Amino acid sequence: MGRLKSEASLMKAVIGFLTVLLLALAASFWLATPRNWPIPRGTLTAKKVTVDGKTYVMVQGEPMNQLGQMQSINLELDLDHRKLVVRRSIVRWNPLSKVNVNNQWPLLYSLEFLTPGRYSIVYITADGEATAGGFDVP
């Protein structure tokens, strides 16, 4: 009878340990998952600039902070809608990495390969898309 009690307590301890381990892994995965990080309205500016004879659009925003281990800014071209889309993402903490990544402004995008026309610069906010301006490609 004593042996059954000790085996039952050992089994409870193992189940408790595995439960704690699974909860810790779930929390780690949740923290390490990249999440969209909305940009506050009115914080981005955009203008055309010339660097070494080449024309770029320059997007400037508010400084990044240290609220995440990895913070990223992405500028992508949506050619179908003639717009450049600015997105931010954040990883709060990745327990498997000691690397800190913190991209900063400004972003430069070459206009050299764009087809002529009017383009807008939009960014992702908590409410959807907002416009930071536009530019013409001759």
N, C-alpha and C positions, 0 to 999 in steps of 0.2 A: 504494500500500500504506500509506503514511504517513497519507493522508487517511482510510482505513478505520479505522486505529487511533485517530485523533483523534475520529472520529465515534462509535466504540465507547466511548471513555472519556467523551465528552460524554453518551452515552445512559446509561451507568452512573451518572454524576453526577446526571442528571435523575431516574433511578429512585431513587437514594439519597435525594435531596431530597424527592421525593414520598412515600417511605416514612416519613421522619422527620415530614413534615407530617401525614400520616394518623395516625401514632401520637400526635402532639401533640394533634390534634383529638379522637381517641378518649379520651385521658386527660382533656381538658377537659370533654367531654360526661359522662364518668364522674363527675368531681368536681362538676359542676354539676347532676346529677340529684338531686332531692329523695329522701331515704331516710327510712324509718321509724326513729325513735330511741326505743327502749324506755325506759319509766320504771321505775326501780328499785322493787321491792316495798317497801311501808311508807312511802313518801315523800310520799304525798298525803293531805290531810285535807279533809273537807267538812263544812259546817254551813249551816243556814238563818240568814239575816240579814235585817234590815229596814232599808231605806234610803229615806228620805222617804215612809214609809208603805207601800212596796211590798216584797213578800217575794221574796228571791232565794236561790239556793243558791250558796255561795261555795266554790270549790275552790282550795286552796293547795298549792304544791309546793316542791321545792328550787330554789334560784336557777339560772338558766341560766348557761352558761359561754361562753367565746369560742372554742370548738373548731370553729365553723362561721361562715360569712359570713351565712347566713340560718338562723335557728332559729324554729320556729313551734309554737304550742300550739293545738290545735283541740278544741272542746267541741261535740259533736253529740248530738242527741236521737234515740234509737232508740225510737220510740213503740210499735212492735209488742212489744218486750220490756220496756218501761217502764224504760228506763235512759238515763243520760247517759254518753257515752263520751268519755274524754280521750285524745287522741293527740298525740304530738310528731313533728316531722319536722325534718330538718337538710339544708342544702346546704353542703358543705364549702367550696367556692370556685367562684364563677362569674366566669370571665375577662372576660365581657362587661358586668359590672355592678360599680360601685364602692359600691353601696348595701349597708349592713349593716342587717339586720333581726334584732331580738332581743326577741321577745315576753316579757313577764314575768308573774308571778302577781300578784294572784289573778285567777281567772276568775269572773265573775258570770253567772248564768243566771236570768232572770226566771221565776217560777212562775205568773205571771198567766194564761198561756194554756194551761197544762197541764190535762188532765182529772183529776178526783179519783182518788186511789189512791196506792199505795206505789211509789216509784221507787228504783233503786239507781244508784250512781255507780261506774263501772268505768273502769279505765285499762289500756292495753296495755303489758305487760312483755315481757321476752325469752322468757318461758315461756307467754305467752297473756294472759288477762285476770285482773286482780286487782280486788278491791272496796275502795273508799275509804269506803264508808258508804252510807247511804240516807236518804230523807226521805219524809214523807207530804204529799200535797196534799189539803187539805180540800175 
